[in-house]
Amino acid sequence: MNRTLKASVLGLAGLGLLTSTALAELTGDLRIISDMSNPSPRAVMESLAAEFGEMHPDLNIELEIVDREAWKTQIRNALSANPPDVINWYAANRMLPYVNAGLFEDITDMWDDGSLTGLDAVRGAMTIDGRQWGVPYTYYQWGVYYREDIFNELGLSEPTTFEEEIANCQVILDSGRKCYAIGTKFLWTAGGWFDYLNMRTNGFDHHMALAQGELSWTEDEGVRETFANWRRLIDMGAFVDDHQSYSWQEALTFFTDGDATAYLMGNFAVAPMRDAGLSDDQIDFYQFPVITEGLPQGEDAPTDTFHIPSGAQNKEAARAFLQFVTSPDVQTRINNGDNLGQLPVNANSSVDADEFLEQGFEMLSQNAQGGVAQFFDRDFPAEMASVGMEGLQEFMVFPDNLDDILERLEDARQRIYQ
Amino acid sequence: MVSATATVQRRSWYKRNEIATTPWLFLLPGILFFSVYVVIPIFQSVWISFHEWDGLGEMTWVGLGNYERLLTDDRKFDTSFWNNVRWLILYLLAIPAGLFIALFLNQTVRGIRLYKSMFFFPFVLSQVVVGLVFSWFYLPREGLLNAMLALVGLGPVNILGDPTLATYGIIAAGLWPQTAYCMILYLTGLNAVDPEQIEAGRLDGAKGFKMLWYVILPQLKPATFIAFVVTIIGALRSFDLISVMTNGGPFGSTRVLSFYMFEESLSEFGFRMGYGAAIAVVLFFLMLGFIVYFLYSMWREEKGAR
């Protein structure tokens, strides 16, 4: 494995030499601040910087890796005082405050002039006001991860409709297990359930209209239907008890112990599932089932991104770096199972031979005609997301409070989207 | 004669004003830091609270708009405010509890130092550790509390997951180190109790509770005052425990003003600086009330002593 990695590094360096002769030689400093602080993303970022440095020997690359959670608040200082040349962030609404404040460089020209080929599918997520403000480097699917061994034991198959899902769940409950693991202590996991239930009940466009504040939480019939569907699961006792006290990692033990059979999660949950001793024979994945017949399915696929701050010193080098990161070969390699273990954003890249990545890639490329959403806390404006997720958590514990919760969300909506 | 006037003139401005200026010179670093880090930020916060501002772009003047929303229709603010009141009242339990333990430990038996240090131990722990320990203690399935309740046949409770109980659960966790703190204050206070007065009291027939109430407690008044001050301040600084144990949840039921302020202005989904500043200003005036009271009673005390 080590040898193949070395070979691919060499191959890339070679490729780099070829492309760099075509470009004007880059000089000066390139300062990168990255939030890829977990072990394997960190290694990826360091190797990216090293390779880019080899391609451009006259360029001095300074890489600073910041804790991922801390970066969510530090980015403000980093962008306003002595900004670096390249930074990490997230797509969609999360970019909005920085785009509005003029802190992100407009790189629409790169998207238009063909520097970024193969990225058309993800262009929408990088667009605000019809212009593009960065490039994505990785994304991952969401869906239902389930215990294949328990499904086999109970004679269940992957459901494709909500009725099948509920029928399956009844069998699981009768066997003394819970249907879904979830930990809502940090709220966002409940947002995933709402995203899927609403996209399946009312469609992707309805969901996006809701995210943009165009629909009323209290008046809209569709929203009520979504909650009614959710309530069917809650009333069955489908979710694990006391989920409000657990983080998603803590709730994972319900899944690994076999006390809960499925987990609606992002693909990042697979690694800890494997670490906990589950083999690929025991876990499998299915797309969230259809609720309203005939609606094209929308999916959550959160995208992580690179941006150039508008105050960057070496924009030429920064643009070259963005192009390098999104090129097909780099995308194939950094997203493979040994590195990020996620999906490449470039359509010309290949997906690693991994059961979950292959299924996710197929799902997103063939069966997500509705559209690709980022996630509740990235599609909704920050304040709406925090009020909303709190309401969703409350609904999961006290479904009877729905009217009160919806009124609160509606109040928030009227204040936030003025 | 001539030479004398020359020396007078040669004396520098500082020499001539030494008595008046030296205290100010010593105070200067303190004044400088206090104004840069405390006084000026207070005025800045008040200024920001009249605006709508995301911390990046332009500030928009909204006048008293933030306060209007805060005080008329913000349920999060109501919850936070009443939680603060709960903290202030229940946290004071640390004072009698600390006194009780101090009286209990104020004896000379073998190894008393060891017992004292074990009682003092929770205060040495970081609040984060206390919070973690208690949140494990309260865990709904595997927590020690539920194991103990099960022994006496009581059903499982999820204290931190129940919006009506969660705040009390956190306060109980906070009382653990705070009681230890009050205990230490009273232990030192008890050392200073005058044995002759106790002797005199005993001759007059004072025993048990009467002895405590009329003879010992009046002498512990300075310790009680300090214990009161640190407990009130501790109750208003309950941020760390809440952040560690529930993160403000479930559904925001354990927020206090300082946590709400942090959430609005500095958390991941925050950056509503104006609104956060308005909360900070309200919290500041609440604290100011206590501070004025403390300063006033200290001033009265000193005047009485003179």
Interface residues (C-beta under 8 A of the other chain):
Chain A: E69 K72 T73 R76 L79 S80 P97 Y98 N100 A101 L103 K185 F186 L187 D241 D242 Q244 S245 D377 A382 E383 A385 S386 E390 G391 Q393 E394 V397 R408 D411 R415
Chain B: D54 G55 L56 G57 R69 D73 R75 L139 P140 R141 N158 L160 G161 T246 N247 G249 P250 F251 G252 E263 L266 S267 E268 F269 G270 F271 R272
